[in-house]
Amino acid sequence: MFGKNELYRIDFVLVASVILVVFLGILTIYSAGFDPIDKINSGLYKKQIVWFVAGFILLIMATFLNYQFLGDYSLYIYAFLLFILTVTTIFGTPIRNTRAWLNFGIFSIQPSEFMKLGLVIVLSKYLELRERDIKHMRELVIPALLTLVPVLVILMQPDFGTAAVFIPILFTMLFVGGADVSHLVSFISIAVIAIVVPMFITYREWIGAQESNFLLNFFNDPGLIAIVAGILLLAAIVTYILHFFFVHRLYRKIYIPSSVISLGLFFSIFIQKYLKLYQKRRILVFLNPDLDPHGSGYNVIQSKIAVGAGQFLGKGYLKGSQTQLGFLPEKSSDFIFSVFAEEWGFIGAVVLLALLAAIILRGVQISFESKDKFGALLGSGIVMILFFHVLINLGMVLGIMPVTGLPLPFVSYGGSNLLMSMIAVGILINIRMRKFVY
Amino acid sequence: MYFFLALNSLAFIIILLQLINIQLLQGRDFAERSRMNMENNIPIPAARGELYDRNFELGKKNMVVVSNRPSFNVTTVPASFRDNKKMQETVRLVSRLLKVNADVVLGEIKGRNPWERTVIKEDVDFDTVVTIATHHDKFPFIDWEDSSVRVYNHANMFAHVVGYIGVISKEEYAQLKNQGYRHYQRIGKNGIESQYDRTLRGRDGYVRRVVDVHNRVEGEEIGLEPQAGNNLVLTIDYGIQQAAYEAMENYQGAALVIKAQTGEVLAMVSRPDFDPNAIIARNNFDIIQMLTNDPKRPFLNRVIQSRFPPASTFKIITAIAALEDERWNPATSLFCGGTFTLRGFVDTVFFDYRAHGSLNLYWAIARSCSVYFYQLGLRIGPTVIFNYASHFGLDQRTGIDLPGEITGFIPSKRWKLRVFGQSWYDGDTVNLSIGQGFISVTPIEMANVVAGIVNNGVIYRPVLVREVRSPDNRTVLQRFTPQRQREIPISPSTLGIIREGMRLAVTSGTCSQLSRLPVPIAGKTGTAQTRSNRYEEASQHGWFIGYAPYDGPLEKAVIVVVFVEYGRGGAAAAVPVANKIFAKMIQLGYF
């Protein structure tokens, strides 16, 4: 499909970085699976090697196929993946109470991983087609629906962390696609208000805070919130109607924020009322693991101990006591970076971080230089998938972000994420290779 | 698009900063916490030093007063359990097996650091430990350690001398934790065990165990070898102690035998007593409670912790005061008609137990004539008597190596004015001159009075420990040397007169029972009467103070003090006890 000239355009820096990172990952999975007492290994690293080989084949295939075909078939790809995802959610084998895996006997697949890629492809195509009209708010409805449907399906598995990562991907895609920033900010604000208000109340109830003042009483009274929200909504409607007759920027400055606050407050009442206490508490623990030192808080503390104990030079390969003696949980998957940082220290952690940054920044550059809008959107979507995974995973491991259970791309043990990431890199190489072809 | 670059770079910089924070800035703390995760230090208790009687000889069969018996402790580290409920369940289960009160154990666990090892039961037999070891699934994180139980071989006989050990209390721990004491350790609570705790305890070692998250052992090594405590050779002679203990069998009171020229205590008995073996068991509050509430106060070491009027034994002090201060001629005779009337606003009559007729000082001491001393006391006045009582240290601790010693009490004119609002009356002086009234002494102080008389005014500090020996007994680490505690400026002739009087008391006076023994003994008796009910026989406390041999070499001189509370006939009870003690010493070849 491409000649000798095009072969030279394969991004060898990107490929080399990916291979190196995966190699470090396999090395670390070997260490994580090693039991120094019984002197045996869990053998996960062998499986990861197989996944890597399979992933590399898929990567090559992804570079062969013109990425523009992905755009042409985007809806079918999306629909197919959504179908598989739904089937998994209903009929999948539950592992740790989550129906996220399709079991094929010797291996299993997690369709929600590929759904991320499917969403990025379909959003890229949609935003390319609607490039001119995207400033209108109504054009945001379809991307929102395209995102929310798989998110709801994944929430039913239930896999909170994976579902959550779709949201920032949607917003960055819309941003790159040229959506009105004020719209995006408004939606984010509504969501933040809707979440923060009930969480604030739940948190205060949990820790048994007693003091009261005007603001606290207000937040504790749904009736008052409803009245204020209603007044703001009325003001928004009035100014919205007025702005059709008297064209003035002032009206826009009133109805946008007041409708945002009003909707946020309404949703917050809704959440406060219809979410069970344990559900609200689960969200709170998600936001702040320290509230549950025996649960997810324990994991974060052990992870920080592992990373910190690595110090500058690390404890040495296969010599990380946090890892080898089992104090670190989920060491092959979610907390793989802690294993690496414990054994290789700050030096090793910086090298791994640099390699991951190289992959991501290379991806940003590729989408910059893409010859068409679709390529740019697709590239940046893919970069965002990788970026948010890296950010959220490392943030969790280092104790500065909620515990989500998202894997570290290329490094964590897990076939589906590795395959998806390899395909994603293949698509990036593909976009770069074809930037000169018209 | 540049927005992207900025977002990515910012994220990576934040992560890098957090890496620097955790790994470089806080790295040392986290490394320490990682070490704490995997290291589990298990103490190896040091063997506590043994106690022997004075006749200890290396390689011979010795009289072991206190020793140790190997045993097991069942322990747990509460924090090893991930959740509290599982911990409580397991502790309850193992408590049922060990037959201990689970609530008490859980209460103890609650009150301290969950990472510290808590002992669930001590002195567990081997079979029970095997049961726990073979059911590790039922008893997760329940551990055991080698330990030893203190054995007081002669139970009650040495109770007040050696004392006992007990679990370190919260207050003691708070005070001593910086000096190497641990909350699970025992500490001497009384007697030699308390006084020489640091010598006896040694230093615990520990095994450093590397464990994984499920407490599986990855490796162990000895972190610190335990250092056994040193052994003590007591000054107590088992034979004399046994004789004194048995002689006091039916009495409440104290008996003390001291070498005059060194201060070495050869026997120290206080009755009633207790069995230290019963007290050292863990969580036996009821036994301790019972002993503590006993109105006879068995925990009290009456030799050093009880205070009574010295009664007629004090006449010696009055005599010394008169001889020294007034140049009283001992040959001067005074008449005793059985009573003495003190002239005053209202005449007061003081009684003697019989009419002695006319007698000199020697006979007054020998027959314990009170009327003689009433007159003597009035003549010299109370201040001189106070001074000599004070010279002999009757208001000071003797400094014996035991905790909790109290002092006797010497009144004074100012004291009486302050407490009673009255001046010192002649009647008070009359009482004082025969050791009644306000003055009170401890038995060990009276032993020092005799020591001063025998040693020409020199009093040595009483001691109970002769040698400190290394754990294998081969090296003597410290040998006791006599310590002069006080030198009383008294002329030898005065002391000679007193000794003569005391000898006369044995040959033909109040303690003539002792004259039948083949060693010349000198002594003085006393019958203390409490003010409230002075003529009831049961309220009379009997004293005997004395020494032997009367005219032998000084280095052989041994002092015996016997004090019997509520003894029938007062001194009549104390002398037979002294008789048995002297008889035993003769048998043992002391003279």
Interface residues (C-beta under 8 A of the other chain):
Chain A: P36 I37 T172 F175 V176 H294 Q302 K304 I305 A306 V307 G308 A309 G310 Q311 F312 S321 Q322 Q324 L325 G326 F327 A341 E342 G345 F346 A349 V350 L353 A357 I360 L361 V364 S367 F368 S380 V383 F387 V390 L391 L394 G395 L398 G399 I400
Chain B: M1 F3 F4 L5 L7 N8 A11 F12 I14 I15 L16 Q18 L19 I20 I22 Q23 L24 Q26 G27 R28 D29 F30 A31 R33 S34 R35 N37 M38 R82 D83 V210 V211 D212 V213 H214 R216 V217 E218
